[in-house]
Amino acid sequence: MMVEGHDAPLGTLHTHSLARKQRHETMTSVDFKRMTGILEPYEAQAFIKDHFGERASEITQLPGGDWSQAYAFTLDGQKAVVRFGVHDEDYRKDQIMAGWSSEKVPIPKVIEVGETDHGFFAVSERAEGQFLDTLDNRRMEALLPSLFSVMDAIGDLDISNTEGYGNWGSDLKGPQKSWPEALLHQFGEDRPGSRNHGWRAALETSRDGAHDFDAALVTLERLAKHMPAERHLIHHDLLYHNVLVQGDKISAVLDWGNSLYGDHLYDAAWLLYCQPRYTNWPDIDLYGALHQHWETNGEVSKDLEARLLCYQIHVGLDALSYDAFKGEWGQFELNRRQAMSLVETAERNLRP
């Protein structure tokens, strides 16, 4: 997950700068690009021209996340997008989800998935629209009914032919047997071969980070065991250039690589956690709007607050492990403060 930077308190800057230096010694920006299969722009353009020949033209780099870089281009006279990354499962999941595309959940068709010298690529139809992230306060407020409808429709998709919980693969299986297990598994052993391998060692270089992380994990464990056994589809990344908007409607939902099986309220909690990063939405009462939406649809349960709190702490821990992995200590400090504030709220509510 990508978040904006934040200055650390004066007393922590020295420790964080040392940790940042240690991470820099083991991972340069070039190393990270190679690790994630992201090509340099000249390499990407060369690949597109070599692979598609005269069928391709008008190649333009698009905003992208850490794990994939996108380029708009024209293919056979039609608007298309090609993405480069190291995880073909992400693209296979997009391919599967495109089969579920509808007016309620618009998802671009995936035309081709293949290999490059450094990883994989996927070519999709190009959807039109403006990124959700760029909307101002007025337009975002007007869009909320459409956004909530899309979230409902994602949670209502029929996944009866799938199994398990957590981050599912192209075999439609989730790796965990329960939702609480899915919420906790990634924060246990720092497994070699995982995307963020090395995050725990990096976390230990932070003065307070490991202590606070472990304290938050204890709270998450206490909450997770009470979470419902519901199993729905979760997008798990509804910002960061993954949603396109036309007018006051969602025109496309992109990038299903982080998608999970679990409690559908997770997407709402994810938005609530991320909202403070978006300073162009200062007057939006996102929680109030969500609660009104749930009341209207008769979906306010007794455990609503506990579920939202649990999932926001999970999002915070996920962000902390990723920030440590990347050595992004300014972002880490922002997420540490937010996560610990949520933990304090949870601990007050957990008291007898």
Backbone hydrogen bonds, N-H to C=O, Kabsch-Sander energy under -0.5 kcal/mol:
donor,donor_aa,acceptor,acceptor_aa,energy
12,T,9,P,-1.8
13,L,9,P,-0.8
13,L,10,L,-0.9
14,H,10,L,-0.5
16,H,12,T,-2.4
17,S,13,L,-2.5
18,L,14,H,-2.0
19,A,15,T,-2.3
20,R,16,H,-2.8
21,K,17,S,-2.1
22,Q,18,L,-2.4
23,R,19,A,-2.4
24,H,20,R,-2.4
25,E,21,K,-1.9
26,T,22,Q,-0.8
26,T,23,R,-0.8
27,M,23,R,-2.0
32,F,28,T,-2.4
33,K,29,S,-2.1
34,R,30,V,-2.3
35,M,31,D,-2.6
36,T,32,F,-2.2
37,G,34,R,-0.8
38,I,33,K,-2.3
39,L,37,G,-0.5
43,E,40,E,-0.6
44,A,40,E,-2.7
45,Q,41,P,-2.5
46,A,42,Y,-1.8
47,F,43,E,-2.5
48,I,44,A,-2.6
49,K,45,Q,-2.3
50,D,46,A,-2.4
51,H,47,F,-3.2
52,F,48,I,-2.4
53,G,49,K,-1.5
55,R,52,F,-1.8
56,A,53,G,-1.5
57,S,74,T,-1.7
60,T,72,A,-3.1
62,L,70,A,-2.9
65,G,68,S,-0.5
69,Q,84,F,-1.9
71,Y,82,V,-2.4
72,A,60,T,-3.1
73,F,80,A,-2.3
74,T,57,S,-3.1
75,L,73,F,-0.5
75,L,78,Q,-3.1
76,D,55,R,-2.3
78,Q,75,L,-2.2
80,A,73,F,-2.8
81,V,124,S,-2.4
82,V,71,Y,-2.7
83,R,122,A,-2.4
84,F,69,Q,-2.2
85,G,120,F,-2.2
86,V,36,T,-1.3
88,D,86,V,-0.8
90,D,87,H,-0.9
91,Y,87,H,-0.8
92,R,88,D,-2.4
93,K,89,E,-2.4
94,D,90,D,-1.7
95,Q,91,Y,-2.1
96,I,92,R,-2.2
97,M,93,K,-2.8
98,A,94,D,-2.2
99,G,95,Q,-0.7
99,G,96,I,-1.0
100,W,97,M,-1.9
101,S,98,A,-1.3
102,S,105,V,-1.6
111,I,109,K,-0.6
111,I,123,V,-2.8
112,E,123,V,-1.5
114,G,121,F,-2.4
116,T,119,G,-2.4
120,F,85,G,-3.7
121,F,114,G,-2.6
122,A,83,R,-1.8
123,V,112,E,-3.1
124,S,81,V,-3.0
125,E,109,K,-2.6
126,R,79,K,-1.7
127,A,125,E,-0.7
130,Q,245,V,-2.9
132,L,243,V,-2.6
134,T,131,F,-1.6
135,L,132,L,-1.6
140,M,136,D,-2.6
141,E,137,N,-2.1
142,A,138,R,-1.8
143,L,139,R,-1.5
144,L,140,M,-1.1
146,S,143,L,-0.8
147,L,143,L,-2.3
148,F,144,L,-3.0
149,S,145,P,-1.9
150,V,146,S,-2.2
151,M,147,L,-2.3
152,D,148,F,-2.4
153,A,149,S,-2.5
154,I,150,V,-2.4
155,G,151,M,-2.1
156,D,152,D,-1.4
157,L,153,A,-0.5
157,L,154,I,-1.1
159,I,157,L,-0.9
162,T,159,I,-1.8
163,E,172,L,-1.4
165,Y,176,Q,-2.1
166,G,261,Y,-2.5
168,W,166,G,-1.1
168,W,259,S,-0.5
169,G,173,K,-1.6
172,L,169,G,-2.3
174,G,163,E,-3.4
176,Q,165,Y,-2.2
182,A,178,S,-1.8
183,L,179,W,-2.1
184,L,180,P,-1.1
185,H,181,E,-2.1
187,F,184,L,-1.4
188,G,185,H,-1.4
191,R,189,E,-1.4
194,S,191,R,-1.9
197,H,194,S,-1.5
199,W,196,N,-1.7
202,A,198,G,-2.0
203,L,199,W,-2.4
204,E,200,R,-1.8
205,T,202,A,-1.4
206,S,203,L,-1.7
210,A,203,L,-0.6
210,A,206,S,-0.6
212,D,208,D,-2.5
213,F,209,G,-2.7
214,D,210,A,-2.4
215,A,211,H,-1.9
216,A,212,D,-2.5
217,L,213,F,-2.3
218,V,214,D,-1.9
219,T,215,A,-1.6
220,L,216,A,-2.5
221,E,217,L,-2.5
222,R,218,V,-1.8
223,L,219,T,-2.1
224,A,220,L,-3.3
225,K,221,E,-1.3
226,H,223,L,-1.9
227,M,224,A,-1.9
232,H,262,G,-3.1
233,L,154,I,-0.5
234,I,260,L,-2.4
244,L,252,A,-2.5
245,V,130,Q,-2.3
246,Q,249,K,-2.5
249,K,246,Q,-1.7
251,S,244,L,-2.5
252,A,244,L,-1.3
253,V,106,P,-2.6
254,L,242,N,-3.4
254,L,252,A,-0.5
259,S,256,W,-1.6
260,L,234,I,-1.9
261,Y,166,G,-1.6
262,G,232,H,-2.4
266,Y,263,D,-2.0
267,D,264,H,-0.9
268,A,264,H,-0.5
269,A,265,L,-2.2
270,W,266,Y,-2.6
271,L,267,D,-1.9
272,L,268,A,-2.3
273,Y,269,A,-2.5
274,C,270,W,-2.0
275,Q,271,L,-1.9
277,R,274,C,-2.2
278,Y,275,Q,-2.4
279,T,277,R,-1.1
281,W,278,Y,-1.6
284,I,281,W,-1.0
285,D,283,D,-0.6
286,L,284,I,-1.4
289,A,285,D,-2.5
290,L,286,L,-2.6
291,H,287,Y,-2.8
292,Q,288,G,-2.3
293,H,289,A,-2.1
294,W,290,L,-2.6
295,E,291,H,-2.6
296,T,292,Q,-2.5
297,N,293,H,-1.5
298,G,295,E,-1.4
299,E,294,W,-3.4
301,S,299,E,-0.9
304,L,301,S,-1.4
307,R,303,D,-2.4
308,L,304,L,-2.5
309,L,305,E,-2.4
310,C,306,A,-2.6
311,Y,307,R,-2.4
312,Q,308,L,-1.9
313,I,309,L,-2.1
314,H,310,C,-1.9
315,V,311,Y,-2.4
316,G,312,Q,-2.3
317,L,313,I,-2.5
318,D,314,H,-2.5
319,A,315,V,-2.4
320,L,316,G,-2.3
321,S,317,L,-2.4
322,Y,318,D,-1.8
323,D,319,A,-2.9
324,A,320,L,-2.3
325,F,321,S,-2.0
326,K,322,Y,-2.3
327,G,323,D,-1.2
328,E,323,D,-2.3
329,W,327,G,-1.4
332,F,328,E,-2.1
333,E,329,W,-2.0
334,L,330,G,-1.6
335,N,331,Q,-2.5
336,R,332,F,-2.7
337,R,333,E,-2.2
338,Q,334,L,-2.0
339,A,335,N,-2.8
340,M,336,R,-2.5
341,S,337,R,-1.8
342,L,338,Q,-1.8
343,V,339,A,-2.2
344,E,340,M,-2.3
345,T,341,S,-1.8
346,A,342,L,-2.5
347,E,343,V,-2.9
348,R,344,E,-1.9
349,N,345,T,-1.8
350,L,346,A,-1.7
351,R,347,E,-0.9
351,R,348,R,-0.5
